[in-house]
């Protein structure tokens, strides 16, 4: 504790009118990627950013300063209050809108709520995705409301996604390690969510048999089995509790964002995440220290690629992420076309997205 910037000598010190009392708060946060929050567009009302993977939007849990809101506030001045208008999961990267004042945030939020805004994602999935437009309209049920674990179930909420393969690369092509990625290769897929259910793209891709290749939850054979939950819409095959139990058995050394999904384990899980204890203590507060998070804690091959007004008033497109570009030695697309071909596949049944 200090008064006017000087340590207080005793507990008997009397505070006077005008004194400034301050103290230092020491806390630990998990590290996040060093990639910058790049700006795609800025005007007097809105900043359109390309959010890096692995960075949460708001301070939450163990994350405070390592969040989009706090990083931007630190860069632009702590008196400024950034107002996110759309939400992306921590592991998801891509286009986000940061309003500069409440009216701008309200206007865009209203457009999104009224479904006059179209959005497109890009994902890297296991195997060779089918050609042409693939429409998945399987309903999605929330298995664990507290944690957002979802599955395709007949008694779930209606959900619809349009997918289209952008490229397929055989198993000899891994752009990061140079090693074979399984026996099936991977596809880069465009995704148009017509509805907006939690984990909709991840769950629908899993159901189609092509889960996101590094998805720590929905592409985990030790949890879902050899078929990774493909075409599983039957609750008799695996109950939600079966999945929760298998997830809870996984240790911190497993490649999974979710170590435990039992509700009673949530608090402990949030403390430990998927990092390991390093055996070292903080020199300042003697708190046990964790290792840096693994790659699975910093990246998901799912990217918010584009947002646009259905009336053509505005459109914002981010570059393709590195994991979606052709690997060394292969040719492939380095950009995507317009959304019209995806919209055409469903606009007759869903005129609100046309």
N, C-alpha and C positions, 0 to 999 in steps of 0.2 A: 504494500500500500504506500502511496506517495501523496503528499499534499503540496500543491504548487510545484510538482516535479521533483520533490525531495523526499527521501524516506522519513517516515514518522518515527521519532526517537523512542517514544513510549506509548503505551495504551492510554495514558492520561492526557494526551494532547487534546487541546480544546480547538474545535473547528470554528473559524471566524467567517463572518459574512464575506462572500466573494472568493473563498478558497476553492481550488479545483482539486477534487479527490479522484484519483485514478488507480488502477491496478492492472497487472499483466495477466492475461488469460493464456494458459499453456494447454494446447490440445493437439491430438494427432488425427490426421486425415489420410485415407488411402490415396496414393498417387494416381494421377490420370495422365492421359496422353499429352505430349508436348506439342501436338499439332495445333496450329492457330485456329481461332474461330474466324474464318474468312467472311468477308462481306460481299454478297452478290449484288445488292442494290441498297441505296439509302436515299431518302428524301426527308422532308420536314416532319413527316408523320411516322415513318416505318423504316426499320432496318431488316433486310432479308439476309440471313446468314446461312452458311454451310456448317452445320454443327459437326464436330469430330465425334467419332465413336468413343464410347467409354466415359463420356462426361455427362453427369446428370444435369437437367435443366435448372432445377431449384435446389437450394440447400435441403438436404433430407438425410436422416440417419447419421452416418459417420461423415457424410460429405457436407461441407459448408462453403469454404472459400473455393474449393475445387468443384465449381458448378458454373454453368453458362451465365447465370444472372450475376454472380459475384465476380467472375472474371471480367465480364464486360463493364461492370461498375468500377472495378479497379482500373481498367484501361481508360475509361471516360470520365471518371470523377465520382466520388462516393456520394455526392449530392444528387446524382442522376438515378432515376428509378426505372430500370428496364422492365417492360411488361410483355412476357411471352404470350403469344396468341394461339399457338398450337403446341401440342405436346409430343415429344419423342421419348421413347424409352432410353435409358442411359446408354445401352449398347448400340442403339440405332443411330446412324449418322444422317446428315442431309439437311434439306431446306427447312428453315424455321423462320417465323416472323416475330420480331421484337418491336413492339409499339413504343413510341416516344412519349405518348400521353394517353390518358384513359379513353378519350373519344375515338382515337384511331384503333385502339384495342377492341373497343365495343363494336365498331363498324365491321372489322374483319371477323370477329367472333360471331357476329350475327350472320354474315355471309356463309361461314362454315356451318353454322347450325341449320340454316335454311337450305343447305346442300346445293348451293350455287357455285361451289368451289370444287374443282376436280383435282385429284392428286394421283401421282404415279410413283411407285417404288421400283427399285431394282434389287434382285436377290441372286445369290450364287447358291445353287442347289445341287444335291447329289444326283448323279446319273444323267441320262439323256432325256430331257423334257420333250414331250410330244410336239409335233409341228402344229401350226395354226393356232387359233384362239382356243383356249381351254377355259371353260366357265365352271367354277365350283360354287354351288349354292347350298352347301350342307350347313345345317344349323349348328351353332356353337353354344356349349354349356359351360358355365364357370364351375370348375370342380372345387377350387379353394378360393372363396371370395376374398379372404385376407391376403392371399398371395398372387391371385390372378392366374392360376393354373387352369387351362381351358382344354376342352376336347370336343370333337364332333359328336353330337348326340341328337337324336330325333326330338327330344323334349327341350332342346336349347333354343336360343334366339336366332331368328333368320339372319343369314349372312350370305353375301355374294361377292366373289372376286373374279376378275378376268385376268388371265395370264397369257403371255405370249413369249416364246423362246427368242432371245436375242442372238445367242450363240451357244455352241457346244464344243467343249475341248476334251480330247481323249485322256485317259488316265495317266499318260506320260507327262502331262503338262500341269505342273504346280508352280505358279508364279513366285512363290515365296521360298520354298525349300528345295525345289528341283526334284523332289521325290514323287513317286506315283501316288496319286490320291485315290486309293482304293482300286477296284477293278472295273469301275463304271464311268470314270471321268466326272465332269461336272458341267452344268449348264448355267448360263446367265439369263435370267428371266425377268421380263417386265411384268409389273403387277399393278392392276387398277382395282383398288377396293371400292366397291359400290356402297357397301355399308361400312361401319366403323367399330367392329367388336374388338375387345381386347385380344391381342395376339392373333388377330384374324389371319394375316398372311402366313404366319408361322404354322398355325394349326391347319389351314387349308393345304399348304404345301406338304405338310406331313401326311395328311389324309390321301393326297394324290400320289404318295410314294416318292416324293422328291423334297425331303425336308432341307432347310437351309443347312449347308454342309458343316458349319461350325456352330450350330445351335446347341448350347449346353443343355437344354431341356428337351426339345422335341427331336433331336437327332442323337439320342443317347441309347445305344443298344442294351446297356445294362439295365435300363429302366423300361424300355418299350419292347425289347426282344429283337430278333433278327430282322423282322420286317419293319421295324421302327414305327409301328402303329399305323401303317398304311391301310386304307380302306376299312378302318375300325370304327364303325358307327354303332356297334352292338354293345350295350352296357354289360351283357352277360359274359363277354370275353374277358374284360378287365374292368373292375370297378375303380372309382376314383381312389378309394383307400388302397387298392393294390399298387397303384402308381405312387401314391404318397409314401407307402411303406418302403418301396424299392428306392425311392429318392432318399429316404431318411437313413438307409443303410450306407450310403456313400460317404466316404471319408473326405477330408479336405484335400487329399492328394488327387482326387478324381477330377477329370476335366468336366466341370459342371458349375454353373452359376448357382445352382440350388443344391446346397448340402443337405438341408432338412426341410421337409414341407409339412411336418406336423405342426399345428398351430402352437402347441406348447413349447416348441423348439425355436419359434421365430425369433425371440429376443436374443437367444444365444447365437443363432445363425447370423443375425444382423451384426453382431459384434465381431464375428470371425470371418464371414464371407468365405471365399475359397483360398484365402492366403494361409500360409503356414506360420507357426510360431518360429521365430528365428533363434530363440534362446538368449537373446540380448535384452537389456533393459535401457530405457531412456535415461540419459545422464542427468536430465533436469527433474523428471517426475517419477522415475523408476517404474514407469509403465512397461509391461512386456511388449516387445516390438514384433511386428509381423514382417514377413518377407514382402517383396513387391508382388502385386497381383500377377497372375499368369496371363498369357495371351487371351485365354478364354474370358477373362474378366474385363478386357479392354476392347474387344471387337466382336461384332456380329455382322455377318455378310448380308445385311439388309440396310438399304439406303433410301431415304426420302429424296427422290430424284427431281420431282417437278410439282409445283402448285400452279393452277391457272383458273381464272374466272371463266365460267362456262359461256359467258356472253362475249368473251374476247377482250375485256377491258385491260387485263394484265396477265402476264405469265412469267414465271421465274423457274429457270432450269439450272441445276448444278452440274458440274462436270461429273463424269463417271468416276467412281472410286477406283483406286489402283487394283483392287481384287477383281474388278469387273472388266478390266482391259485385257486384250490378248496376251497370253504368256509368251515368254521368249521363244522364238522359233515358230510361232504360229501367227497367221493372219486372222483378223476378226474385226468387228465393229468397234469403233472408239467413241461413238456417239449414237443417240437414238433419234428416231423420227418423231413426228407429231403424235398426239394422243388419239387422233381421229379413228385410226384403225382399231384401237382398243374400244373406244366408245361405240363404234358402229355395231360391235358384237352384242351389245346389251341395250342400246338406247330405245329400241322398240318396246321392250318390257320395262325399261326404267327411264322414262322421258326426263326425269329430273336431272340426270347427269349429262344429257345431250346438250 
